Amino acid sequence: MPSGETGPAWKACRGCYNVWAVKEKIHPKWYTEARVHCACGSTFTTGSTIPEIAVEICSACHPLFTGQQKFVDTAGRVDKFRQREQIAKRKQEEAAARKAKREAEKAAAEV
């Protein structure tokens, strides 16, 4: 039994867990004070295998926890969509102008 491990929980687990069978030097280093930095500016500590973690959304700014609707625009996708939408609208207007010009020339040629 490992030192400091006593009580009914250890006794219940004794048959299925063999502390001497656990291999050493195969597990990554565990940082108990890993710092998490969010894009909103919030920071907190947690346990992890890496010392610094950068996230885009945390519980302080996620709509599920805040109750506010928020658009998460990664890599400017909304802006790119709006630009494509404007280009498509401009092309439709140009096509309509060409069609009107062609019809006017056709009507003038018939007279």
BARO-38672 format. One record per residue: residue number from 1; residue in one letter; x, y, z of N, C-alpha, C in turn. Coordinates in steps of 0.2 Angstrom, whole numbers, plus 2048, in hexadecimal, padded with zeros to 3 digits. Layout:
 resi resn neast nnorth nup caeast canorth caup ceast cnorth cup
  NUM    a     X      Y   Z      X       Y    Z     X      Y   Z
...
***
This chain:
 resi resn neast nnorth nup caeast canorth caup ceast cnorth cup
    1    m   804    7FA 800    800     800  800   805    806 800
    2    p   803    80B 7FC    807     811  7FC   807    815 802
    3    s   80C    819 804    80C     81C  80A   806    822 80A
    4    g   803    823 80F    7FD     828  810   7F7    826 80D
    5    e   7F6    820 80A    7F0     81D  807   7ED    819 80C
    6    t   7E7    81B 80F    7E4     817  814   7DC    818 813
    7    g   7D8    814 816    7D1     815  816   7CE    810 811
    8    p   7C7    810 811    7C3     80B  80E   7C4    80C 806
    9    a   7C5    812 803    7C6     812  7FC   7CC    80F 7FA
   10    w   7D1    80F 7FD    7D7     80B  7FB   7D6    804 7FC
   11    k   7D3    802 801    7D1     7FB  802   7CD    7F8 7FD
   12    a   7C8    7FC 7FA    7C3     7F9  7F5   7C7    7F9 7EE
   13    c   7CC    7FD 7EE    7D0     7FD  7E7   7D6    7F9 7E7
   14    r   7D8    7F6 7ED    7DE     7F2  7EE   7DE    7EC 7E9
   15    g   7D9    7E9 7E7    7D9     7E3  7E3   7DA    7E5 7DC
   16    c   7D8    7EB 7DA    7D9     7EC  7D2   7DF    7F1 7D1
   17    y   7E2    7F4 7D6    7E7     7F9  7D5   7EE    7F6 7D8
   18    n   7F3    7F5 7D4    7F9     7F3  7D7   7FE    7F9 7D6
   19    v   800    7FC 7DB    804     802  7DB   80B    800 7D8
   20    w   80D    7FA 7D9    814     7F8  7D7   814    7F7 7CF
   21    a   80E    7F6 7CC    80E     7F4  7C5   80E    7FB 7C1
   22    v   80D    801 7C4    80C     807  7C0   813    809 7BE
   23    k   814    80A 7B7    81B     80B  7B4   81D    812 7B6
   24    e   823    813 7B7    826     81A  7B8   828    81D 7B2
   25    k   829    823 7B1    82C     827  7AC   828    826 7A5
   26    i   822    825 7A5    81E     824  79F   818    82A 79F
   27    h   817    82D 7A4    812     832  7A5   814    839 7A4
   28    p   811    83D 7A0    813     844  7A0   813    848 7A6
   29    k   817    84D 7A7    818     851  7AD   811    854 7AE
   30    w   80F    854 7B4    808     857  7B6   80A    85E 7BA
   31    y   807    863 7B7    807     86A  7BA   801    86B 7BE
   32    t   801    86C 7C4    7FB     86D  7C8   7F9    874 7C8
   33    e   7FD    879 7C6    7FC     880  7C6   7FC    882 7BE
   34    a   7F9    87F 7BA    7F9     881  7B3   7F5    887 7B2
   35    r   7F7    88C 7AE    7F4     893  7AE   7F0    892 7A7
   36    v   7EA    894 7A7    7E6     894  7A1   7E4    89C 7A0
   37    h   7E6    89E 79A    7E4     8A5  797   7DF    8A5 792
   38    c   7DA    8A9 793    7D5     8A9  78E   7D5    8B0 78A
   39    a   7D2    8B0 784    7D3     8B5  77F   7CF    8BB 783
   40    c   7CA    8BA 787    7C7     8BF  78A   7CB    8C3 790
   41    g   7D0    8C0 792    7D4     8C3  797   7D4    8BF 79D
   42    s   7D0    8BA 79E    7CF     8B7  7A4   7D4    8B1 7A5
   43    t   7D7    8B0 7AB    7DC     8AB  7AC   7DA    8A7 7B2
   44    f   7DC    8A1 7B2    7DA     89D  7B8   7DF    897 7B8
   45    t   7E0    893 7BD    7E5     88E  7BE   7E1    887 7BE
   46    t   7E4    882 7BB    7E1     87B  7BB   7E7    876 7BB
   47    g   7E6    870 7BB    7EB     86B  7BA   7EB    869 7B3
   48    s   7F1    868 7B0    7F2     866  7AA   7F9    863 7A8
   49    t   7FA    861 7A2    801     85E  7A1   805    863 79D
   50    i   802    869 79C    806     86F  799   805    875 79E
   51    p   80A    879 79F    80A     87E  7A4   806    884 7A2
   52    e   806    886 79C    802     88C  799   7FD    88A 794
   53    i   7F7    88C 795    7F1     88A  790   7EE    891 78D
   54    a   7ED    891 787    7EA     897  784   7E3    895 781
   55    v   7DE    898 783    7D7     896  780   7D4    89C 77D
   56    e   7CF    89B 779    7CB     8A0  776   7C5    8A2 77A
   57    i   7C2    89C 77D    7BC     89D  781   7BC    89A 787
   58    c   7BA    89D 78D    7BA     89A  793   7B3    89B 796
   59    s   7B3    898 79C    7AC     899  7A0   7AA    8A0 7A1
   60    a   7AF    8A4 7A1    7AD     8AB  7A3   7AA    8AF 79D
   61    c   7AC    8AD 797    7A9     8B0  791   7A5    8AC 78C
   62    h   7A4    8A5 78E    7A0     8A1  78A   799    8A2 78B
   63    p   795    8A3 785    78E     8A5  785   78A    8A0 78A
   64    l   78B    89A 78A    788     895  78E   788    897 796
   65    f   78E    899 798    78E     89B  79F   78C    8A2 7A0
   66    t   78D    8A7 79B    78C     8AE  79C   784    8B0 79B
   67    g   781    8AC 797    77A     8AD  795   779    8B2 790
   68    q   77F    8B5 78D    77F     8BA  788   781    8B7 781
   69    q   77D    8B9 77C    77F     8B6  775   786    8BA 773
   70    k   78A    8B6 770    790     8B9  76E   793    8B5 768
   71    f   795    8B9 762    797     8B6  75C   79F    8B5 75D
   72    v   7A1    8AF 75C    7A8     8AD  75C   7AA    8AD 755
   73    d   7AE    8B2 753    7B0     8B3  74C   7B8    8B1 74C
   74    t   7B9    8AB 74A    7C0     8A9  749   7C2    8A9 742
   75    a   7C8    8AC 741    7CB     8AE  73B   7C7    8B2 736
   76    g   7C3    8B6 739    7BF     8BB  735   7BA    8B8 730
   77    r   7B7    8B2 732    7B2     8AF  72E   7AC    8B3 72C
   78    v   7AA    8B7 731    7A4     8BB  730   7A5    8C0 72B
   79    d   7AB    8C4 72C    7AD     8C9  727   7AE    8C6 720
   80    k   7B1    8C0 720    7B2     8BD  719   7AC    8BC 716
   81    f   7A7    8B9 71A    7A0     8B8  717   79D    8BE 714
   82    r   79D    8C4 718    79A     8CA  716   79D    8CD 710
   83    q   7A4    8CC 70F    7A7     8CE  709   7A5    8CA 703
   84    r   7A5    8C4 704    7A2     8C0  6FE   79B    8C2 6FC
   85    e   797    8C3 702    790     8C5  700   790    8CC 6FD
   86    q   794    8D0 6FE    794     8D7  6FB   796    8D6 6F4
   87    i   79B    8D2 6F3    79E     8D1  6EC   798    8CD 6E7
   88    a   795    8C8 6EA    78F     8C5  6E7   78A    8CA 6E5
   89    k   788    8CF 6EA    783     8D4  6E8   785    8D8 6E3
   90    r   78B    8DA 6E3    78E     8DF  6DE   78E    8DC 6D7
   91    k   790    8D5 6D7    790     8D2  6D0   788    8D1 6CE
   92    q   784    8D0 6D2    77D     8CF  6D0   77A    8D6 6CD
   93    e   77C    8DC 6D0    77A     8E2  6CE   77D    8E4 6C7
   94    e   784    8E2 6C6    787     8E3  6C0   784    8DF 6BA
   95    a   782    8D8 6BC    77F     8D4  6B7   778    8D7 6B5
   96    a   774    8DA 6BA    76E     8DD  6B9   76F    8E3 6B4
   97    a   774    8E7 6B5    775     8ED  6B1   777    8EB 6AA
   98    r   77B    8E5 6A9    77D     8E3  6A3   777    8E1 69F
   99    k   772    8DD 6A2    76C     8DA  69F   768    8E0 69D
  100    a   767    8E5 6A1    763     8EB  6A0   766    8EE 69A
  101    k   76C    8EF 699    770     8F3  694   76F    8EF 68D
  102    r   76F    8E8 68E    76F     8E4  688   767    8E4 685
  103    e   763    8E4 68A    75B     8E5  688   75A    8EB 685
  104    a   75D    8F1 687    75C     8F7  684   75F    8F8 67D
  105    e   765    8F5 67C    768     8F5  676   764    8F1 671
  106    k   761    8EB 673    75D     8E7  66F   757    8EA 66D
  107    a   754    8EE 672    74E     8F2  670   74F    8F7 66B
  108    a   755    8FB 66C    757     900  668   758    8FE 661
  109    a   75B    8F8 660    75D     8F5  65A   756    8F3 656
  110    e   751    8F1 659    74B     8EF  656   747    8F4 653
  111    v   748    8FA 656    744     900  654   747    903 64E
***
